[in-house]
Amino acid sequence: MIILTGGAGFIGSCMLARLNENGVTDVLVVDKLTHSEKWKNLNHKIFSDYEDKNKFIKAVEEHKDFGKIEGILHLGACSSTVEKNVDYLIENNYRYSQILAKWAVEKSIPFIYASSGATYGNGSQGFSDDKETTLQLTPLNPYAFSKHLFDLWIVRNKLDKKVTGLKFFNVYGPNEYHKGEMASVVYKATQHVLIHGYINLFKSNDRNFPDGEQKRDFIYVKDCTKMMWWFWEHPQIVGLYNIGTGTARSWNDLVNIIFRCLNMKTDIRYIDMPENIKSCYQNYTEADMNKFFNTDSPVNFHTLEQGVKDYLLNYLLTENKYL
């Protein structure tokens, strides 16, 4: 059995689809559904059982026998970059992860967990996933801090020699529909332009970046799950790894692609950046992928044009939007 935390979420449900595609169906999905529409992500997926995240971690702490566990894919977390309750983030993103990691290492269970490109802060230390850079990073928001704290705990306790941490950059794609304001700009901008005919982008808060030329490393969720599957098949590959494409693209690039996919004339309107995010806004992110490329993984990435086109034409603009 594989334990998949966050299995009803965006990346988690897409990973469940990838597992199913590869014949893996004995999966315990762990999540917290509450009143969100995450449950729709589980439709047409095959898994052996579902457990509430709080009941699951309690069972782990009480040493419940889950039978033979082949591995843990820990993708569950609070992923809101605007969450201000730091105690809540620490409990969900740090303490919860600690308990699972300790349990996995103690039981010699392969453990792959989700970190974030947000941990790199303003990029002043670069975007390398090597150990030395990890120790130097200064996150810009509480969410990134909670993820970074766990990365630090892994490295300082030398668990990076036993587990695999994946630092996701700007992921977009199907099954993100429940995320609200935390959904990708691809999703939100497409919805906006279909209603209003134009797209808003933030004006730059840095003279080094013209309006709309702030850049991100956008990665299609299908590429993320391909990479995770590769790590799953190669448990000897451990440590921290960036999950990006290694190529930064501008917001202007992104929205122009959206307009082309919709066969609409580009209409971008630049608006003031809200004061509450100016101090923690990342103007440039680009994953250093050298470490991953050196593993000789055969994974090829969608270009931004290919990924957005597939997302819009095969999911967002169709009757069945789910992967």
Secondary structure, 3 states (H helix, E strand, C coil): CEEEECCCCHHHHHHHHHHHHCCCCCEEEEECCCCCCHHHHHCCCCCCEEEEHHHHHHHHHCCCCCCCCCEEEECCCCCCCCCCCHHHHHHHHHHHHHHHHHHHHHCCCCEEEEEEHHHHCCCCCCCCCCHHHHHHCCCCCHHHHHHHHHHHHHHHCCHHHCCEEEEECEEECCCCHHHHHHCCHHHHHHHHHHHHCCEEEECCCCCCCCCCCCEECEEEHHHHHHHHHHHHHCCCCCEEEEECCCCCEEHHHHHHHHHHHCCCCCCEEEECCCHHHHCCCCCECCCCCHHHHCCCCCCCCCCHHHHHHHHHHHHHCCCCCCC
